Amino acid sequence: MVIGAAALFSYINHKFLKLPTTIGLMIMALVLSGFLIVLGWFDKEAMMDTCRIVHVIDFRQLLMDVMLSFLLFAGALHVNAKSLKAERVSVFLFATVGVLISTFVVGYLSFWLLNALGFDIALTYTLLFGALISPTDPIAVLAILKSSNVSKSLETKISGESLFNDGVGVVVFLSILMVHEHGVANFEISETIKLFAEEALGGIAYGAFLGYAGYRILKSIEDDPKIEVLITIAIAMGGYGLASAIHVSGPLAMVVAGLIVGNKIILPKKAGQSAHQLSLFWEMLDEILNAVLFVLIGLEIISLPDNLEFIVAGLLMIPLVLVSRLISVAVPFSIMKKGEVSSSKTIAILTWGGLRGGISIALALSLPESELRNLMIVVTYAIVVFSIIIQGLTVGGLVKKLNLSTT
């Protein structure tokens, strides 16, 4: 049913709306969800049936355990490693210092705001929210950047940050979760360092091994695209599954493996016909999975709690998260001290182009059960919808207005 909806919405968007595909699909899914909710006011049984269908799909498990490996591998395949190396300092600072700053700024500001609104919420819980909402979503970012005509340097900064900050975000999230569950007295900084080393550094090393091994195998049979496709699928599926078993970051491993395979097999100018066919396969798979993902995000609204106070809190949190993003981008820029004339423009684009997506929703769904879990899910959903639709639709216009486009 979801695939059918994605295909129908893609056709309608292509023929009539002509919006960026992911945004068009999500808008139509939201409209469909709104229609079903209104229909439920008159026919509760039909609404319950619809809710059961949506609830059958475990969004968190589907995205984090199945789709994410393919989407990250596909996204990294077409990122130029030389461009990424040129921006390595800014990418590193945004993906580490930026995530930490954003986590704590969002955590403390949301603690103040939500308690002011009458919610009795602990600081550790709002810090958990800060950790899950701070990393930009590589799936959403890469999908929107394709149609933004942003300059190559700025595109590398945004896409590089989004690809690498998930590993840091997960470590921060898990560390704060330990504090929340066991108390500050039982928190040890050594455990956090160990967790970072295992997850982030281990994931990078494991991904490098996967990518290089895959490259050597692909290089030895570069005249058979069918086997090449099968091998890359095995890297994405088997490699991601094994990452969980050995307790390293699967997302980081997929990014590094995709970068190596892409830059060694697909991107070189002398790449053959089989490499071209391999690239087309992953582009097609990426488009299909993105379509399914954004339709699912739109349909998830059906299963959200119908609570006006939660919705108001979500709307008020949107500017708070944007301000936090601005601070988390401006500080690393000041650390670099490049003295660029266009630094303020770059900060504006990095702030507005830092999109949140399905990963934030999936992490919100993994929060420990409590009375405030539904609040955090609704707030996260509100920010993600605003981010993808409003920021996603206007980032291209902002790029042109600030004269940062390639055209």
N, C-alpha and C positions, 0 to 999 in steps of 0.2 A: 504493500500500500504506500509506503514511504517512497520507494523507488518510482512508483507510478505518479505520485504527486510531484516529485522532483522533475520528472520528465515533462509533465503537463505544464508546470510552472516555468520551466526553462523555455518551452515553446512560446508561451504567452509573453514572457519577458523579451525573448529574441524578436518576436513579431511586432509587439506593441509598446511595451514599457521602455525597452532599450536601456535599462539600467545595468550597472555592473552585476554580473550573474548572481553572485552570492547575496548581494543586497536585495536584488529583485526577488529572489526565491524566498528570502527571509520575510520580506514585507508581505508577500502573498500568503505565506504560511501563517503569519500573524493575523492577517485579514480572515483567513479560513478559521483560525482558532477563535477569533472574536465572534464570527458568525455562529460557530458551534456553541459558544457560551451563551449568546443571546437565544439561540434555539433551545438551550437547556432550561431557560426560564419558563418556556411553554411546555416542554416535553422533558421532564427530569429523567425518565428512563433512557431516552436516547442519549442524553448527556452522560449518564453513568456508563453506558456501553462504550462511548467514545473515550472516556477517562480510563476505562479498563484497558482499551487498546493501547493508549499512550503509556500506561503504567507497565504494560508487558515489556516495553523496551526500557532496559536499564541504561539510561543515558550515560551515566558515569562509567559503567563497565564497557559499554560499546565504544565510547570515545577513547578512554585511557588504555584499555586492554586490546582493542581490535584496530580501530581506525587511525590512532595517533601515529603508530609506527610507519604506516604507509604515507600519511600526509607529511610528516617531518622528513622522511627519506626523499620523497618526491620534491619537496620544497628545496632541500639542500642540493639536489642533483644539478640545479641550474644556477647556483650561486658561484660567482667567479672567485676562486681562492686568492688570486693576486689582489683583487680589489678589497677583499676581506682583510688580507694581511696589511694593506696600506692603512686601513681604519682600525687596526687591532687594538690600539690604546683606547680609543673612544668606545668601541664595542665592549671591551673588557670592563671599563669603568661603568658604563650604563648597565651592563648585565650583573654587576656585583654591587658596587657602591650605590648605584641608582635604585636597585631593588631593595636594599637595606634601608635607605633613606625613606623611600616611599612606604615601605611596610610600617615603619614607626610613625611617620607623619600621619598616614591614613589611620593607623591604630589609635593614636592619641586623639586626633580630631573627631573620629567617629565615636570614641568613648564619651567625649564631651557632648557631642550632638545627640546621640541616642539616649543618654541619660537625661539630657535636657528635655527630650521628647517624652520622657516618662518610662523608658525601658530600663529595667534594673539589669545591667549587663556588666560583666567583669572585664577588666582591661585586657587580660590574656585572650579573651574571646574576640575582642575587637582587633587585637594584634593578629590573631589567626585570619580574620577577614582581610587585614592589611596585606598579609603574606599571599593570600590567594588572588587578590585583585591587582597586586602590583606588577607581576610579570606580564608583559604584553604578549598577546597570543600570536604565534608565528603563522598559524593557519589563516586567521583573519587578516593579519598584516600583509602577508605575501599575496593573498587573493586581491586585496584592494590596491596594492602598489602597482599591479600589472596595468592598471588603467589611469594612473596618476601622473605619468610623464615627469616624475621627479628626477633631479639630477643623479648621476651615477653614484657620486660620493655620498649623498644624503640617503639614497636608496640602500646602499651598503650598510650605513650606520643603523637605519631602522630595521632592516631585515636581519642583519647580523645580531643586533641586540635581542630581537624577538626569538631568534633561533637558540641562543645560548642562555637566556635568563631563566628559562624554566628549571634548569638544574639547581641554580641558586635559590629560586623561589621555593622549590620542593624541600630543600634542606632547611630553609628558614621556617617554612610551614611546619615541618616535622619537629623542629627544635621547640617552637612555641607550643606545639601540641603536647610535648612532653612536660613542659612547664605547667600548662593548663591542667593536665591530668594528674600530675604528681606533686605539684607545688614548687615554688621558687627554691625552697630549702633543699630539695632533692635534685636541682638542676646543676649539671656540671659542664663547664665550658669545654672540657676535654672530650665529652661525648659529642658535642656539636662539631668540633674539629674532626673527630673520627668519622662522623656521619658525612661531613663535606668531602673528606678524602675518599671515602668509599663510594659515595654516590656520584659526585661531580668529577673528580680526578679519575676515579675508576671507570666511569662511563666514557670519558674522553679516550683513555688508553684502550679500552675494550673496543670502542668504535673505530679507532685507528687500525687495530688488528683486523676487525671485520672488513673495513674498507679496503685495506691493502691486500688481504687474502682474496677478497672478491675481485679486485682489479686483476690480480695475477691469473685467476681462473678465467675471467672474461677475456683477458688478452690472449689466452691460449686457444680460444674457440670463437674468435670474433667474426666468423663467417656464418653463424647460425643464430639468428635473432630469437628464435623460439626458446632455445636453451638459455640464452642470455637473460631473457625475461624471467624464466623460471629461477635462475640463480639469484637475480636481484630480489625477487619475491621472497626467496628463502632467507636472504640477508635481512630483509625487513621483518618477516614473521618470526623465523627461527631465532635470529639475533636478538630481537626485542624480547621474546619469551625467555631466552637464556639469561638476558640481563636481569630480569626479575629474580631468577633462581640464584644468581651469584651476587645479588644485592648491589648492583651498580645502576646508574641512571640510564634507563632505556632511551628516553628522549635525546639526551646528549649523545649517546652512542649512535642513534640513527642519523643525527645531524652530521657528525664527523664521518661516518661511513658514507653517507650520501655525498658529502663534499669531495671525498677522495675518489669515489667511483665516477662522479660527474666530471671532475676536472681531469681525470686520467682517460676516461672512455668517451664521454659525450661532448664536452666543450672544446677539445683540441680542434684546430682548423683541418687537420688531416683525418678527422674521424670519418669512418666509412659508412656505407649504407646501413649496416646492421646496427651501428651506434645511433643512427638517425631513427631507425624503427624503434629501438629501445627507448629513446627519448620521447617519441610520440606515444608509446604505450603508457609511460609514466605520467605524461601530460594529461592523457585521457583519463587515467585512473584518478589522478589528482582532481580533475574537474568533476568526475562522478561523485567521489567521496565528499568533496566540498559541497556539492549540491545536496546530498543526503544530509550532511551535518547541519547546514543552515536551515533546511526544512524542519529538521528535528528541533533545532533551537526555537523556531517559530511555533511549533506544535506544543512544546513544553509548557507554554503559558496556561494550557488547559489544566495541568496538574498542580499549578501554584495555588497556595492558600488565598482565598478570597477575603482579604483583610485590608481595609482602607488605610489604617494606620501604618501597616507595612509598606504599602505603595507610596504614601506620603514620605516616609523615611527614605525609601529608595530614590525618589525624585530629589530630595534635599541632599542626598549623598553624592549625586552626580557632580555638582561643582566642587565639592570637597575633594573628590578623587582627582579631578582635573588640576586643582591647585597643588595637590600632592605630587602629581606627575610633573608639573612645571618645576617645583622645587627639586625633585629627584633628577631632573635633566640639567637644570642650571648649575647645580653644585659640581657634578663631574666636569662640566664645561669650564668652570672656573679653575678646577684642578689642572686641566690641560693647559690653560693659559696660552692659547694659540694666538689670541689677539685678532681673530678673524673679524673683518668688517661686517660680515653677514651672520655673526654669531647669534644675534638676537632673532634673526629670521630663522636660523637653523633650530634654535631652541623652540620657537613657535611651532614649527613643523613637527619636530620630535614630540612635542607635547600633544598636539592635536592628532598626530599620526600614530600615537601609541594606543592601538586598539585592544580592547579586551574581547574575548570570545568564549568558545565552548569549554576551554580548559578551566577558566574561572568558575563556570557553572558546575563542571564535574568536581572540582575541589570543594565547592560549597556543598555539594550533595554528599561529600565524604566527611563533613563535619560531624563530631560526636553528637548523638541524640541529646537534645535539651529543648526547653520551651522556646529558646531563642533561635534554634536552627532554622525554622521556617522564615523568621525575619531575615536572617542572613542570606537565605536562598532568594527571597524576593528582591532584596536590595541588590544582590549580585546580578540578578536577571535584568533589573531596571538599568543598571550601568552598562551591561553588555548590549542590550537593545539600543540604547542611546549611542554607544560607542560605534557599533557596526552601521547603523542607519544614518544618524546625524553626522558623526565624524567621518564615516566612510564616504558619504555622498559629498561632503564639502572639502575634504582634504585636497583634492585635485584643484579646486578653485582657489584655495589658499596658496597652493604651490605657485599657480600662475600669478596671483596678485602680488606675491612677494618676489616674483621674478627668479624662481628657483627651478623652473622646469627646463627640460632639455630642448624644447621647441621655441 
